[in-house]
Amino acid sequence: MIPNLNIVPFVSVDHMMKLVLTIGVERFLIELAGYIEDDFRRWELFDKTPRVASHSAEDVIELMPTSDGEVYGFKYVNGHPKNMREGRQTVTAFDMLADVHNGYPVLLSEMTILTALRTAAMSALAAKHLAPAGSRCMALIGNGAQAEFQALAFKALLGVDRLRLYDIDRSATEKCIRNLAGLGFDMVACTTAQEVVEGAEIITTVTADKQYATILTDNMVGAGVHINAVGGDCPGKTELHRDILLRSDIFVEYPPQTRIEGEIQQLAPDHQVTELWQVITGAVKGRRDAGQVTLFDSVGFAIEDFSALRYVRDQLISTGLCQELDMLADPDEPRDLFGMLLRAAQ
Ligand SMILES: NC(=O)c1ccc[n+]([C@@H]2O[C@H](COP(=O)([O-])OP(=O)(O)OC[C@H]3O[C@@H](n4cnc5c(N)ncnc54)[C@H](O)[C@@H]3O)[C@@H](O)[C@H]2O)c1
């Protein structure tokens, strides 16, 4: 007999925070990157589709599905840059995993915190393959909700311990420096984008604005730098000047989605890009030489969320950090759904 078919484990924001703190942020990021790496190695067996986006003038709501043939997952996520001014998150999300063989959900989870963790883990994983060996100094442009996660992932996976920070809103940089104090970084607050990139081996752009922005211009990017471009992830929402793209080797998650949403929406549809999974499997070389400018044109792909939830699900066995959600109707006799409703009145 299968017990409690009505119950789906649910990871609330409170449980997610407890889980991350129990495991430790840096260990969580390293282990999560390991799950993403494993799934990128079996990339070909996944169901893949560009995410389904519903655009409004300045904002977007997206659904991101995938399946490995055994487990199906999808994420609901928004992108509302103006939210911050009203006390809301720019990005918020929830996610679900289901059993492909019976269609029953097996996990429901908050995904706002987990998205920040998975995005940072993905960025650092890409940089592990693309950034100059021994990189220690990163420029972090955009010091909002994602920023500290990015910093810690680069520290945990690459050993980055020098941060140069810049945001158009000085209070965001101050918040970031406050939150990261005592966590092993030497930090410098900068007042311009020009200043922040000085001496950085890695440049992370993680700003939010739904427009063709130019956070970086070509003259700001020296030879050999790795760019981790995170904030350009929607049609009409980019961060880099086109000239940077033209002299970079560009690495992407899933080209059909990135060509719509990434920095490369500024380029011809057949511009050469490399799929990151091929670098991770070793089929294609990442960084070839010290002078090459590498660019990870990150938009966030469904498989990364799938990996993150797979990781969280595996941690629930030992931690029990979830609650039971009465989510699925489970009549005694499968066809007697209405009878179950009638009996509930008694
Ligand atoms: N690629 C991915 O997988 C992925 C995942 C999550 C979020 N994102 C994107 O990352 C971006 C940041 O997300 P967030 O949750 O941190 O947003 P946020 O609103 O919390 O922070 C964004 C910060 O960027 C700053 N900013 C805006 N324009 C700037 C400019 N021209 N120069 C310097 N700073 C500037 C803002 O002042 C703000 O502090 C968003 O665009 C979001 O859509 C991408």
The ligand as an SDF file (V2000), in Angstrom:
LIG
                    3D

 44 48  0  0  0  0  0  0  0  0999 V2000
   20.8960   34.8990  -15.4530 N   0  0  0  0  0  0  0  0  0  0  0  0
   20.1980   34.3710  -14.4600 C   0  0  0  0  0  0  0  0  0  0  0  0
   20.1600   33.1590  -14.2850 O   0  0  0  0  0  0  0  0  0  0  0  0
   19.5090   35.2870  -13.5010 C   0  0  0  0  0  0  0  0  0  0  0  0
   18.9470   34.7710  -12.3300 C   0  0  0  0  0  0  0  0  0  0  0  0
   18.4000   35.6560  -11.4020 C   0  0  0  0  0  0  0  0  0  0  0  0
   18.3540   37.0210  -11.6780 C   0  0  0  0  0  0  0  0  0  0  0  0
   18.8720   37.4740  -12.8630 N   0  0  0  0  0  0  0  0  0  0  0  0
   18.8700   38.9150  -13.1810 C   0  0  0  0  0  0  0  0  0  0  0  0
   19.8650   39.5150  -12.3750 O   0  0  0  0  0  0  0  0  0  0  0  0
   19.5480   40.8890  -12.2120 C   0  0  0  0  0  0  0  0  0  0  0  0
   19.7260   41.2960  -10.7670 C   0  0  0  0  0  0  0  0  0  0  0  0
   18.7480   40.6520   -9.9830 O   0  0  0  0  0  0  0  0  0  0  0  0
   18.5580   41.0870   -8.4590 P   0  0  0  0  0  0  0  0  0  0  0  0
   17.5480   40.1550   -7.8940 O   0  0  0  0  0  0  0  0  0  0  0  0
   19.8750   41.2190   -7.8050 O   0  0  0  0  0  0  0  0  0  0  0  0
   17.9220   42.5550   -8.6770 O   0  0  0  0  0  0  0  0  0  0  0  0
   17.9150   43.7800   -7.6470 P   0  0  0  0  0  0  0  0  0  0  0  0
   16.8560   44.7110   -8.1660 O   0  0  0  0  0  0  0  0  0  0  0  0
   17.8200   43.2920   -6.2560 O   0  0  0  0  0  0  0  0  0  0  0  0
   19.3660   44.4490   -7.8270 O   0  0  0  0  0  0  0  0  0  0  0  0
   19.7850   45.0520   -9.0210 C   0  0  0  0  0  0  0  0  0  0  0  0
   20.7900   46.1520   -8.6690 C   0  0  0  0  0  0  0  0  0  0  0  0
   21.3020   46.6880   -9.8970 O   0  0  0  0  0  0  0  0  0  0  0  0
   21.5240   48.0730   -9.6820 C   0  0  0  0  0  0  0  0  0  0  0  0
   21.6430   48.7240  -10.9760 N   0  0  0  0  0  0  0  0  0  0  0  0
   20.6720   49.0080  -11.8880 C   0  0  0  0  0  0  0  0  0  0  0  0
   21.1940   49.6340  -12.9610 N   0  0  0  0  0  0  0  0  0  0  0  0
   22.5340   49.7450  -12.7250 C   0  0  0  0  0  0  0  0  0  0  0  0
   23.6170   50.3000  -13.4640 C   0  0  0  0  0  0  0  0  0  0  0  0
   23.4240   50.8760  -14.6510 N   0  0  0  0  0  0  0  0  0  0  0  0
   24.8590   50.2330  -12.9410 N   0  0  0  0  0  0  0  0  0  0  0  0
   25.0790   49.6640  -11.7140 C   0  0  0  0  0  0  0  0  0  0  0  0
   24.0670   49.1210  -10.9720 N   0  0  0  0  0  0  0  0  0  0  0  0
   22.8210   49.1690  -11.4660 C   0  0  0  0  0  0  0  0  0  0  0  0
   20.3110   48.5150   -8.8550 C   0  0  0  0  0  0  0  0  0  0  0  0
   20.5450   49.7260   -8.1870 O   0  0  0  0  0  0  0  0  0  0  0  0
   20.1630   47.3170   -7.8920 C   0  0  0  0  0  0  0  0  0  0  0  0
   20.8640   47.5120   -6.6800 O   0  0  0  0  0  0  0  0  0  0  0  0
   18.1340   41.0670  -12.7400 C   0  0  0  0  0  0  0  0  0  0  0  0
   18.2100   41.6610  -14.0130 O   0  0  0  0  0  0  0  0  0  0  0  0
   17.5980   39.6610  -12.8430 C   0  0  0  0  0  0  0  0  0  0  0  0
   16.6160   39.5310  -13.8370 O   0  0  0  0  0  0  0  0  0  0  0  0
   19.4480   36.6490  -13.7610 C   0  0  0  0  0  0  0  0  0  0  0  0
  1  2  1  0
  2  3  2  0
  2  4  1  0
  4  5  1  0
  4 44  2  0
  5  6  2  0
  6  7  1  0
  7  8  2  0
  8  9  1  0
  8 44  1  0
  9 10  1  0
  9 42  1  0
 10 11  1  0
 11 12  1  0
 11 40  1  0
 12 13  1  0
 13 14  1  0
 14 15  2  0
 14 16  1  0
 14 17  1  0
 17 18  1  0
 18 19  2  0
 18 20  1  0
 18 21  1  0
 21 22  1  0
 22 23  1  0
 23 24  1  0
 23 38  1  0
 24 25  1  0
 25 26  1  0
 25 36  1  0
 26 27  1  0
 26 35  1  0
 27 28  2  0
 28 29  1  0
 29 30  1  0
 29 35  2  0
 30 31  1  0
 30 32  2  0
 32 33  1  0
 33 34  2  0
 34 35  1  0
 36 37  1  0
 36 38  1  0
 38 39  1  0
 40 41  1  0
 40 42  1  0
 42 43  1  0
M  CHG  2   8   1  16  -1
M  END
$$$$
